[in-house]
Structure formats: C-alpha cells, structure tokens
C-alpha cells in the first residue's frame, strides 16, 4: 500500500482528472529559446533556467479541452506549471550530479526513431520536414530530447532499488479495472471571507509556543580573492595554506542552498564543495583566477517578537482562513450528499481510470478502499495546491484486466514507485530553490 499511496502525492497533482502525463518521458521545449524572447517571456524562472511561454503553451495544448472551462482554467494552468517547475528542478539536479544524456545518446535516439525513417533508413530531409511542421529547429529539438533522455536516465538511477509486493499488485489491479464518471469540485480561498485581526495576546502566545519557527537561517561564510595574475593567485593560496590571512578578499554567504549574490556556475560549485575539513581551493574561470576559503558557519539565532510580529499576524490570519475554508468545504460536501449542486468551480470527468482521481487528491488508504469497493459517491475534502477538492462520482464501471494488461500494471506500479520517489525529491528541491512565477500567464 505504501507504493500506492506515495505514487499519488505532490507533483502528481498535475495529472489532472481526465488526462495523465508522466514527466519521466517529458519532451522539453528548448531552454535556449529564452535568448530569442528575453526573460520577460519566462512564465517561470527556476534557478537560472527559464520556462518560456512557448514551452508553457505547448503543454497547455495537451489540456485544451479542460481549459475550455473558464472557471477552472486558472487552477489547471497552475497545476500544469507546478509540474513543469518540478520537472525542471529534477533536470537541473540530474545535470549537477553528472547524470546527463550524452550527445551520442541523443544522436542514436534520433537515428533510431522510426518517425524520421524512409524505407527503414534515417532521412535527414524527413527529419527537417517534420521539425518544420512543429516549428522547431534541429538545435531546439535535440536540446529538448537531451532533457527528456536525462530525465529517463535519472529515473533509471532511482529505479535500481525499487521492488513490487503482492499487496501492491492486488490494489493496483483493482485500480486499473475501475473507471468512473463524475465531477471534481475545487474550493479556493477566494470562496471564503474572514474578518479577523489577532489580538496582541494571541500574537505573543503563538510566538512563545512556536519560537523555534522564528530563527535566522544557518549561513556559511566564504572568502574569495580574484586575480588576473596566476603567480599572485598561487601566492595567496599558499599563504592561506600556511595559516596566514591575506587581505583583499570578498565575503560570500550561502543560506538555504542559495548564495547572496550571482556567481559564475563553476565558482558556485567549487564553493559548495568546501567544508570544515577541506577549506581552501583555487580555480580558473575565464581569464580570472579565484582563491576560495571556507571561513566559518553562522549558527541560527532567535528572532525577537517585534522582528516577527507581522509574520506571526499573517500566519494567524492564514490559519483562520484555512479553518473557515475547511468548514465551508464540509458544508458543500453535506449538500452534495443531499443531492444539491454547489456553486463552485468544477471539472467533469468521464470514463476516467480511478487512479487518476486518486492521484489528483492524494486520498488516504481508507477512502481509496471505499472508492473502489463501495457505492459511496462523495469523497473529501482533500487539500490541493490552491485550496480543497471534493470528488463526486456519478457512476463506476469495472473490467477485469487480461494478461497483457496485468503485465502493464506490474510495470506501471514499478514506474509509479520510481515517480513517487522523484516526486518527493522534487518537493524537497523546491523548498530550497529560487523560483519566480509570472502571474500574468496564469490568469
């Protein structure tokens, strides 16, 4: 059951109701196109990478039917972009770890693709013709393919330690055999209004009970010296080795995985590699020599009440609004059970595998069993990215899978377990990542 539950969490929210997209085989549109349009065309910036409007639009086309629902369009766009950001983080991490597809692997994938063959042989003319149809240059396509192959490579790396249990096969067999029709009701924070301002006592009480939440972050302090002259760089390096403290350095801070200013990528990697045991390094980047030193670690310090007062106030208001949203969702659920039609955003689905509904809502084990084996119609509420979701089932149909489908189920379980691990890893990466979203593209 662990594999079943885990595979339907986090980034899987982008598998929206009636459509399923596995990011393990995602075909990225080239990042280099940002040079053509400029950074203002980024729908989101992930670290130094850009998810362009062109990429985003290509992905939206896969969900064109769902996006016809104007009320739910913004919500769907956010789920799609969230998935794209997670995939980009995984790709960047794979590159950093050295798990990246080679140019040779890209070439072999293209040459072996039947799409580009004529009479069983690769045809360059057909290759160019088909790329022109989708408005891509060979450079763009090959870069996107390299990303796709890198993600697959990373997935294989994660998959070496996965295994399949009999219980997981039993549950997934049931999941594959059931298809459903109904609606997914989305309840956003905009659905409720809260008139609440915490008192001074409430603010102080919350602060005192949650002091550990209000501390400065640990910082690592580095010193770096820059030289054009190779000899001077090595003299400074040797002085540091001898325990001396040369002048003329700059200090750089690293906190929560981010540096306090922009640095060349190779310089960043070298700084991150320094530690208490390996404190000094030297490298050449372009025409500049850098001497690097891990200087010290600044431990977290407690913030005062006055420093975090406004932050505490915002937290208490958010908690109150969350409570009211939960109560409102519960009232809607009770209305659905009575047969009432709620006036909130909804997404209709028909002939949809039940596992896709689970993936969107990240249901608990008890609800999954009820969803499969009972006639219960209303489930939830479940927390999703931008609020809460309720599931209303109008009908269920079951079909026993044949041997071929069962074999596919086994492969799907293993794949989903791999994806679950990647999803969880992407969530972790997201917490420390620098991500900027252009809200204009999500309206």
CORRAVEN-V889044 format. One record per residue. N is the residue number from 0. RES is the residue in three letters. PSI is psi in whole degrees, 0 to 359 (none if undefined). NEAR is the number of other C-alpha atoms within 12 Angstrom. D_LAST is the distance of its C-alpha to the last C-alpha in Angstrom with 2 decimals. Layout:
N_RES_PSI_NEAR_D_LAST, N_RES_PSI_NEAR_D_LAST
This chain:
0_UNK_333_23_38.06, 1_UNK_314_23_36.80, 2_UNK_322_31_35.40, 3_UNK_312_39_33.77, 4_UNK_315_32_32.00, 5_UNK_327_31_31.01, 6_UNK_348_38_29.54, 7_UNK_26_40_26.83, 8_UNK_169_39_25.38, 9_UNK_243_34_22.71, 10_UNK_340_44_21.01, 11_UNK_351_45_22.06, 12_UNK_340_43_19.11, 13_UNK_349_40_17.37, 14_UNK_91_38_19.99, 15_UNK_107_43_18.02, 16_UNK_281_40_20.50, 17_UNK_12_34_21.77, 18_UNK_145_32_21.34, 19_UNK_127_27_22.97, 20_UNK_119_28_22.56, 21_UNK_122_33_25.09, 22_UNK_353_41_24.13, 23_UNK_333_37_27.86, 24_UNK_28_24_27.94, 25_UNK_134_29_24.57, 26_UNK_103_30_24.86, 27_UNK_144_37_23.00, 28_UNK_144_35_22.19, 29_UNK_137_32_24.23, 30_UNK_332_38_23.13, 31_UNK_346_26_25.43, 32_UNK_344_27_23.13, 33_UNK_335_25_21.46, 34_UNK_335_16_24.67, 35_UNK_323_17_23.91, 36_UNK_341_17_20.48, 37_UNK_162_17_20.86, 38_UNK_338_24_19.04, 39_UNK_347_21_16.27, 40_UNK_5_26_15.17, 41_UNK_126_34_14.86, 42_UNK_326_35_11.69, 43_UNK_143_38_13.99, 44_UNK_125_31_17.59, 45_UNK_107_33_19.97, 46_UNK_238_28_23.22, 47_UNK_9_24_24.17, 48_UNK_153_29_22.38, 49_UNK_126_38_19.22, 50_UNK_107_45_16.76, 51_UNK_164_36_16.08, 52_UNK_324_33_13.44, 53_UNK_316_29_16.32, 54_UNK_312_33_16.87, 55_UNK_316_33_13.35, 56_UNK_321_25_13.41, 57_UNK_318_24_16.88, 58_UNK_322_30_16.01, 59_UNK_329_31_13.23, 60_UNK_332_17_16.06, 61_UNK_341_21_18.04, 62_UNK_28_27_15.76, 63_UNK_323_19_15.31, 64_UNK_316_20_17.09, 65_UNK_325_27_15.02, 66_UNK_352_29_11.72, 67_UNK_339_17_13.52, 68_UNK_99_18_13.01, 69_UNK_324_17_10.09, 70_UNK_326_21_10.53, 71_UNK_354_29_10.54, 72_UNK_313_26_8.04, 73_UNK_319_25_5.54, 74_UNK_314_34_9.04, 75_UNK_318_40_10.54, 76_UNK_319_38_8.44, 77_UNK_320_35_9.42, 78_UNK_319_33_12.90, 79_UNK_313_42_13.27, 80_UNK_322_40_12.46, 81_UNK_318_40_14.75, 82_UNK_319_39_17.39, 83_UNK_320_47_17.21, 84_UNK_317_40_17.71, 85_UNK_317_41_20.61, 86_UNK_320_44_22.16, 87_UNK_321_45_22.06, 88_UNK_318_40_23.80, 89_UNK_318_43_26.41, 90_UNK_314_42_27.05, 91_UNK_321_29_27.55, 92_UNK_320_28_29.85, 93_UNK_317_31_31.80, 94_UNK_315_21_32.41, 95_UNK_325_18_33.60, 96_UNK_354_16_35.96, 97_UNK_10_16_37.33, 98_UNK_83_24_36.16, 99_UNK_142_30_34.95, 100_UNK_138_28_35.77, 101_UNK_165_21_38.40, 102_UNK_326_18_38.50, 103_UNK_319_15_41.30, 104_UNK_321_22_39.25, 105_UNK_314_25_36.52, 106_UNK_316_21_39.31, 107_UNK_323_18_40.94, 108_UNK_321_22_37.73, 109_UNK_314_29_37.26, 110_UNK_331_22_40.95, 111_UNK_358_18_41.02, 112_UNK_117_20_38.02, 113_UNK_336_17_39.48, 114_UNK_328_21_36.57, 115_UNK_14_22_38.13, 116_UNK_148_20_41.72, 117_UNK_123_16_44.12, 118_UNK_39_10_47.36, 119_UNK_1_12_46.60, 120_UNK_148_17_46.15, 121_UNK_132_21_43.21, 122_UNK_116_20_42.57, 123_UNK_322_18_40.98, 124_UNK_318_15_40.55, 125_UNK_321_22_38.65, 126_UNK_310_27_36.52, 127_UNK_319_24_35.50, 128_UNK_313_18_35.09, 129_UNK_323_19_32.67, 130_UNK_322_20_30.57, 131_UNK_325_15_30.48, 132_UNK_326_11_29.13, 133_UNK_16_16_25.99, 134_UNK_45_16_25.90, 135_UNK_144_24_27.05, 136_UNK_161_21_30.05, 137_UNK_321_26_32.54, 138_UNK_316_21_31.61, 139_UNK_313_27_27.93, 140_UNK_318_30_28.93, 141_UNK_326_33_31.63, 142_UNK_318_29_29.42, 143_UNK_321_30_26.90, 144_UNK_322_33_29.94, 145_UNK_320_37_31.35, 146_UNK_316_39_28.32, 147_UNK_314_34_28.56, 148_UNK_326_35_32.29, 149_UNK_317_38_31.92, 150_UNK_318_38_29.68, 151_UNK_319_32_32.34, 152_UNK_317_28_35.04, 153_UNK_320_34_33.49, 154_UNK_320_36_33.18, 155_UNK_322_25_36.87, 156_UNK_315_21_37.80, 157_UNK_326_28_36.18, 158_UNK_349_24_37.67, 159_UNK_331_15_41.26, 160_UNK_10_14_41.62, 161_UNK_154_21_40.06, 162_UNK_167_22_42.22, 163_UNK_129_26_42.10, 164_UNK_160_18_43.79, 165_UNK_323_14_45.28, 166_UNK_319_17_43.20, 167_UNK_320_27_39.92, 168_UNK_318_26_41.19, 169_UNK_312_22_42.17, 170_UNK_314_31_38.80, 171_UNK_330_42_36.81, 172_UNK_317_32_39.21, 173_UNK_320_29_38.35, 174_UNK_319_37_34.62, 175_UNK_338_34_34.99, 176_UNK_348_27_37.10, 177_UNK_130_30_34.77, 178_UNK_147_30_31.93, 179_UNK_162_35_30.05, 180_UNK_140_26_28.21, 181_UNK_209_28_26.03, 182_UNK_149_31_22.66, 183_UNK_117_40_20.48, 184_UNK_127_40_19.28, 185_UNK_123_42_16.44, 186_UNK_109_40_17.13, 187_UNK_162_32_14.68, 188_UNK_334_28_16.04, 189_UNK_345_18_14.49, 190_UNK_342_24_17.13, 191_UNK_151_21_19.93, 192_UNK_135_17_21.15, 193_UNK_122_20_23.83, 194_UNK_93_11_26.32, 195_UNK_132_17_28.09, 196_UNK_115_20_29.58, 197_UNK_144_24_31.82, 198_UNK_165_15_35.43, 199_UNK_320_17_37.21, 200_UNK_317_15_39.16, 201_UNK_319_19_36.13, 202_UNK_313_26_34.67, 203_UNK_320_23_38.01, 204_UNK_316_18_38.67, 205_UNK_318_26_35.41, 206_UNK_313_29_36.13, 207_UNK_323_20_39.69, 208_UNK_341_14_38.78, 209_UNK_37_18_36.08, 210_UNK_325_21_37.60, 211_UNK_340_16_37.11, 212_UNK_343_21_33.32, 213_UNK_69_25_33.82, 214_UNK_153_19_35.59, 215_UNK_157_19_35.06, 216_UNK_149_21_34.27, 217_UNK_138_19_37.14, 218_UNK_140_25_37.37, 219_UNK_130_31_39.44, 220_UNK_126_29_41.08, 221_UNK_152_35_42.09, 222_UNK_142_32_44.24, 223_UNK_143_38_44.20, 224_UNK_138_35_46.61, 225_UNK_136_30_45.92, 226_UNK_149_26_48.75, 227_UNK_328_18_49.46, 228_UNK_121_17_53.02, 229_UNK_320_21_53.49, 230_UNK_316_14_56.73, 231_UNK_323_20_55.27, 232_UNK_315_28_52.40, 233_UNK_328_26_54.96, 234_UNK_317_22_57.14, 235_UNK_318_32_54.29, 236_UNK_316_31_53.48, 237_UNK_325_21_57.16, 238_UNK_316_18_57.37, 239_UNK_320_27_54.54, 240_UNK_328_20_56.35, 241_UNK_0_12_59.46, 242_UNK_6_13_57.78, 243_UNK_167_13_57.53, 244_UNK_85_19_54.55, 245_UNK_150_25_54.00, 246_UNK_177_14_52.34, 247_UNK_19_14_49.51, 248_UNK_163_21_46.77, 249_UNK_146_20_43.07, 250_UNK_139_25_41.47, 251_UNK_136_29_38.23, 252_UNK_142_30_36.55, 253_UNK_119_30_34.85, 254_UNK_133_24_33.00, 255_UNK_37_21_30.83, 256_UNK_4_23_31.01, 257_UNK_140_28_29.74, 258_UNK_155_27_31.94, 259_UNK_359_18_31.76, 260_UNK_166_14_31.52, 261_UNK_136_15_30.85, 262_UNK_153_21_33.78, 263_UNK_145_18_34.81, 264_UNK_316_17_34.00, 265_UNK_324_19_37.69, 266_UNK_318_31_38.48, 267_UNK_312_27_35.84, 268_UNK_319_21_37.33, 269_UNK_321_27_40.82, 270_UNK_316_36_39.99, 271_UNK_332_31_38.39, 272_UNK_343_21_41.60, 273_UNK_153_28_43.82, 274_UNK_183_20_45.12, 275_UNK_324_16_48.01, 276_UNK_327_12_50.30, 277_UNK_86_17_49.13, 278_UNK_343_28_48.47, 279_UNK_142_32_49.13, 280_UNK_165_32_47.94, 281_UNK_142_35_48.08, 282_UNK_164_29_46.11, 283_UNK_127_23_45.67, 284_UNK_112_21_42.26, 285_UNK_232_14_42.62, 286_UNK_15_12_45.55, 287_UNK_138_20_45.21, 288_UNK_134_27_47.03, 289_UNK_131_37_45.46, 290_UNK_127_42_47.54, 291_UNK_145_41_45.55, 292_UNK_128_42_46.60, 293_UNK_117_32_45.16, 294_UNK_303_28_46.31, 295_UNK_170_21_45.44, 296_UNK_128_20_43.03, 297_UNK_114_17_41.80, 298_UNK_154_14_41.71, 299_UNK_145_17_39.10, 300_UNK_150_15_40.14, 301_UNK_131_20_39.48, 302_UNK_147_21_37.21, 303_UNK_163_20_38.66, 304_UNK_316_25_37.30, 305_UNK_327_16_36.63, 306_UNK_329_15_34.62, 307_UNK_9_24_32.20, 308_UNK_312_26_32.41, 309_UNK_325_20_28.87, 310_UNK_317_22_27.56, 311_UNK_319_33_29.67, 312_UNK_314_27_28.44, 313_UNK_322_18_24.76, 314_UNK_316_24_25.89, 315_UNK_320_26_27.88, 316_UNK_319_23_25.16, 317_UNK_319_22_22.76, 318_UNK_318_20_25.68, 319_UNK_318_22_26.36, 320_UNK_323_25_22.81, 321_UNK_319_26_22.98, 322_UNK_317_20_26.32, 323_UNK_324_26_25.12, 324_UNK_320_30_22.22, 325_UNK_319_27_24.94, 326_UNK_319_20_27.18, 327_UNK_317_31_24.59, 328_UNK_323_35_23.89, 329_UNK_322_24_27.65, 330_UNK_321_21_28.11, 331_UNK_318_33_25.67, 332_UNK_315_32_27.64, 333_UNK_322_22_30.88, 334_UNK_320_18_29.63, 335_UNK_320_29_28.75, 336_UNK_327_22_32.24, 337_UNK_353_14_33.72, 338_UNK_10_15_31.88, 339_UNK_147_15_29.35, 340_UNK_112_18_25.91, 341_UNK_152_26_23.26, 342_UNK_64_16_20.50, 343_UNK_167_27_17.64, 344_UNK_144_28_15.05, 345_UNK_155_30_17.11, 346_UNK_120_35_17.45, 347_UNK_145_30_20.78, 348_UNK_150_29_23.01, 349_UNK_139_25_26.46, 350_UNK_44_27_29.24, 351_UNK_131_32_27.28, 352_UNK_135_34_29.30, 353_UNK_334_42_29.51, 354_UNK_333_43_28.94, 355_UNK_326_39_25.31, 356_UNK_319_49_24.81, 357_UNK_318_47_26.67, 358_UNK_325_39_24.68, 359_UNK_326_40_21.40, 360_UNK_348_40_23.04, 361_UNK_59_37_25.73, 362_UNK_157_34_28.38, 363_UNK_168_25_31.72, 364_UNK_318_19_34.97, 365_UNK_315_17_36.16, 366_UNK_326_25_33.14, 367_UNK_316_32_33.26, 368_UNK_317_25_36.89, 369_UNK_321_21_36.20, 370_UNK_322_35_33.37, 371_UNK_317_33_35.82, 372_UNK_359_20_39.13, 373_UNK_178_17_38.67, 374_UNK_14_18_37.44, 375_UNK_140_21_35.14, 376_UNK_329_29_31.96, 377_UNK_131_33_29.65, 378_UNK_145_38_28.62, 379_UNK_195_39_26.74, 380_UNK_153_33_24.90, 381_UNK_142_34_23.70, 382_UNK_126_28_21.56, 383_UNK_181_35_18.47, 384_UNK_316_29_15.95, 385_UNK_29_24_13.84, 386_UNK_225_30_16.67, 387_UNK_155_38_19.39, 388_UNK_142_41_20.09, 389_UNK_141_44_22.99, 390_UNK_128_43_24.64, 391_UNK_119_39_26.56, 392_UNK_125_35_28.99, 393_UNK_324_25_30.55, 394_UNK_160_24_32.91, 395_UNK_144_27_34.18, 396_UNK_139_24_36.21, 397_UNK_138_20_38.32, 398_UNK_124_18_39.91, 399_UNK_127_18_42.24, 400_UNK_144_20_41.35, 401_UNK_183_13_44.16, 402_UNK_319_11_45.58, 403_UNK_316_11_43.24, 404_UNK_324_18_40.18, 405_UNK_320_23_41.74, 406_UNK_322_17_42.18, 407_UNK_324_19_38.50, 408_UNK_315_28_37.76, 409_UNK_315_28_39.86, 410_UNK_322_22_38.09, 411_UNK_322_28_34.66, 412_UNK_313_38_35.78, 413_UNK_316_31_36.89, 414_UNK_319_32_33.74, 415_UNK_327_38_31.61, 416_UNK_320_37_33.78, 417_UNK_315_36_33.24, 418_UNK_324_42_29.49, 419_UNK_316_36_29.70, 420_UNK_319_36_31.54, 421_UNK_320_40_29.07, 422_UNK_312_37_26.16, 423_UNK_321_26_28.05, 424_UNK_320_27_28.89, 425_UNK_321_32_25.29, 426_UNK_318_25_24.46, 427_UNK_316_20_27.36, 428_UNK_322_29_26.32, 429_UNK_325_30_22.80, 430_UNK_328_16_24.49, 431_UNK_10_19_26.26, 432_UNK_155_27_23.85, 433_UNK_107_24_22.15, 434_UNK_127_27_18.45, 435_UNK_125_22_15.87, 436_UNK_133_26_12.14, 437_UNK_103_23_10.05, 438_UNK_338_18_6.94, 439_UNK_331_15_5.87, 440_UNK_355_25_5.76, 441_UNK_4_24_3.80, 442_UNK_none_16_0.00
